[in-house]
């Protein structure tokens, strides 16, 4: 690796880590806005999405510039390909945070409804996954990345429980249909965030080891 390429790759890493931190904070704020019925905080999340979008574009353009100017190979090429994919997944996570914030605003204007028991458990576990995926990227920790990808099934199970509980509550209290439907939408968003975090973790493994783990069976799965 030439010195100039090493500088460019370090710059890319710093850009993606910065994006990851901002996206993680956006998710945290959107969940907090929902929990506290805080319209002002939700609106801040929505407004901040422009920053995430701009950073995603800047990171992609930087990756393409490095590819064109330096024509990296082997591990360096794998790193840039992984960064391009992680960049896209982080931007999509930011979009889901915005959707949660929009639902938080709607819910703040509706009658308070019974929140399913596992809802905030699922939200907390997903945020932990996201933070650990960034940690795995910072430390180039393939083992940590693998443990994150294994946790996605747990989020899927929690999402199903939340969905079942919300639907039962709708049947018992149809007058709360709108509020509970919004909660269901948020639950699906959280589940999709976990899916994208899993993509990030799998791309970290690819970046480090060159192994594509996306389609491999997940047996004996550890849990976060």
C-alpha positions, 0 to 999 in steps of 0.5 A: 500500500502506498502512503497516499493510499494509506492516507485515503483509506484512513480518511474513509474509515474516519468518515464512515465511523463519524456517519455511524456515530451520527446514525446511532444517535439519530436512532437513540433520539427517535426512540427517546422521542417516542417514549417521552412523547417529545415532538421537539426531539422527534423534529430534530431527528427528522431535520438531521436526516439531511446531514446523514444523506449528505455524509452518505453521498460524500463517503460514496464519492470518496470511495469512488475517487480512491478506486479511480485514482489508486486502483487498490487490490486485495485487502485494500479493495475489499475494504473499500467495497465493504465501506461502500456497502456499510455506508448505504446500510447506515443511510437506510438506518437513518431513514428508519430513524426518521420514520420512527420520529414521524410516528412519535409525532403522530403518537404524541397527538393520539391517546396514549396506548398500552405499549407491548411488554417487549417493545422497548426491550427490542429497541434497546437490544437493536441499539446495542447491536448498532453500537457494537457494529461500530465498535467492531468496525473501529477495532476490526473485530470479526468475532464481535461482528459475528456475534452481532449478526447472530443476534438478528434472530432474537430481534425477529422473535421480539418483533413477532411478540410485539406484533402479536401483543399489539394485535391482541390489544387492537382486538380488545380495544379497537378504539385504539387502532390508530395508536397501536397501528403506529406502534406496529409500524415502529416495531417493523422499523426497529426490526429493519434497523436490526437487519441493516445492522446485521448487514454492517456486521457481515460486511465487517467480517468480509472486510477483515477476512474476505469471507462472505457470511451473508448466506451461511446457516446460523447454528449455535447462535450466541446472543447479545 
